[in-house]
Amino acid sequence: MSTEPPADAPSTGSRLTVTSGNVEGATLRVRVHGGQHDITGKRGQLAHGQIVSWTAVEIIATARRGGAATVRYWRVVPGPTPNRIAEGPLEVVGAFTVDVQRSGKAAHEAWDAR
């Protein structure tokens, strides 16, 4: 897994907006490096907030469809292009570049490694 942001990426990220938590059939969690996840509001199992002045953010999402669960992991770093990672109403939105992406067992391993 890469630990350095791409050469053309800013060293600290601009504001990301985040809706994390649990909804029927989906979860999304974030872990912030070099910054803080500020929760600005909660509604049921959802937390709305923002991340400012960050160096990397890890995201893990689980979606349950039928009897199967799909797990995905991303490590994002500051980038010049607006992006969105979403699972239903759960999302991370802002300017970033996906540095690492994993699925299934490898997603759990990447999340647990930090």
C-alpha positions as CSV (number, residue, x, y, z in Angstrom):
1,M,0.0,0.0,0.0
2,S,1.3,3.4,-0.9
3,T,1.9,5.8,1.9
4,E,2.9,8.9,-0.1
5,P,0.3,11.0,-2.0
6,P,0.8,11.3,-5.8
7,A,3.3,14.0,-6.8
8,D,0.6,16.3,-8.3
9,A,-1.6,16.1,-5.2
10,P,-1.8,18.9,-2.6
11,S,-0.1,18.0,0.7
12,T,-3.3,18.7,2.7
13,G,-6.8,18.2,1.5
14,S,-9.6,20.8,1.3
15,R,-12.9,20.2,3.0
16,L,-14.6,16.9,2.5
17,T,-18.3,16.5,3.4
18,V,-19.2,13.2,5.0
19,T,-22.4,11.3,5.8
20,S,-21.4,8.2,7.7
21,G,-23.1,5.6,9.9
22,N,-25.8,2.9,9.2
23,V,-28.8,2.8,7.0
24,E,-30.9,-0.3,6.1
25,G,-28.5,-2.5,4.2
26,A,-25.4,-0.3,4.3
27,T,-22.7,1.1,6.6
28,L,-19.9,3.6,5.9
29,R,-17.1,4.5,8.3
30,V,-14.2,6.9,7.9
31,R,-10.8,7.2,9.6
32,V,-8.9,10.5,9.2
33,H,-5.1,11.1,9.1
34,G,-3.7,14.5,9.7
35,G,-7.0,16.2,10.4
36,Q,-10.3,15.7,12.2
37,H,-13.8,14.5,11.4
38,D,-16.1,17.2,12.8
39,I,-19.7,16.0,13.2
40,T,-22.1,18.8,12.6
41,G,-25.3,16.9,13.0
42,K,-26.8,13.5,13.8
43,R,-30.1,12.0,12.6
44,G,-30.8,8.5,13.8
45,Q,-27.9,6.3,12.8
46,L,-26.4,8.9,10.4
47,A,-23.7,11.4,11.2
48,H,-23.2,14.4,9.0
49,G,-20.0,16.4,9.1
50,Q,-16.9,17.6,7.5
51,I,-13.2,16.9,7.4
52,V,-10.8,19.8,7.0
53,S,-7.0,20.0,6.6
54,W,-6.4,16.3,6.2
55,T,-3.6,14.2,4.7
56,A,-5.4,10.9,4.1
57,V,-8.8,9.4,4.7
58,E,-9.7,5.7,4.9
59,I,-13.2,4.7,4.1
60,I,-14.9,1.3,4.5
61,A,-18.4,0.5,3.2
62,T,-20.5,-2.5,3.5
63,A,-23.6,-3.1,1.4
64,R,-26.0,-6.0,2.1
65,R,-28.1,-7.1,-0.9
66,G,-30.1,-10.2,-0.3
67,G,-28.1,-12.6,1.8
68,A,-24.7,-11.4,0.6
69,A,-22.5,-8.5,1.9
70,T,-20.1,-6.6,-0.2
71,V,-17.2,-4.8,1.6
72,R,-15.1,-2.1,-0.1
73,Y,-12.2,-0.1,1.3
74,W,-10.6,3.1,-0.1
75,R,-7.7,5.2,1.0
76,V,-8.0,8.6,-0.5
77,V,-5.4,11.5,-0.6
78,P,-5.8,15.1,-1.5
79,G,-6.3,15.6,-5.2
80,P,-7.4,18.3,-7.6
81,T,-10.6,16.7,-8.9
82,P,-14.0,16.5,-7.2
83,N,-14.9,12.9,-6.4
84,R,-17.6,11.0,-4.5
85,I,-17.6,7.6,-2.8
86,A,-21.1,6.6,-1.9
87,E,-23.3,3.7,-0.7
88,G,-26.9,4.9,-0.8
89,P,-27.2,8.1,1.2
90,L,-23.8,7.5,2.9
91,E,-21.0,9.4,1.2
92,V,-17.7,11.2,1.2
93,V,-17.5,14.1,-1.3
94,G,-14.7,16.5,-2.1
95,A,-11.5,16.8,-4.0
96,F,-9.4,13.7,-3.6
97,T,-7.6,10.9,-5.5
98,V,-8.1,7.2,-4.7
99,D,-4.7,5.9,-3.6
100,V,-5.8,2.4,-2.6
101,Q,-9.0,0.4,-3.3
102,R,-9.7,-3.1,-2.0
103,S,-12.7,-5.4,-1.9
104,G,-13.8,-8.4,0.2
105,K,-11.4,-9.9,2.7
106,A,-8.6,-7.5,1.4
107,A,-10.9,-4.6,2.4
108,H,-11.2,-5.8,6.0
109,E,-7.4,-6.5,6.1
110,A,-6.6,-3.0,4.9
111,W,-9.0,-1.4,7.4
112,D,-7.6,-3.5,10.3
113,A,-4.0,-2.8,9.3
114,R,-4.2,0.8,10.5
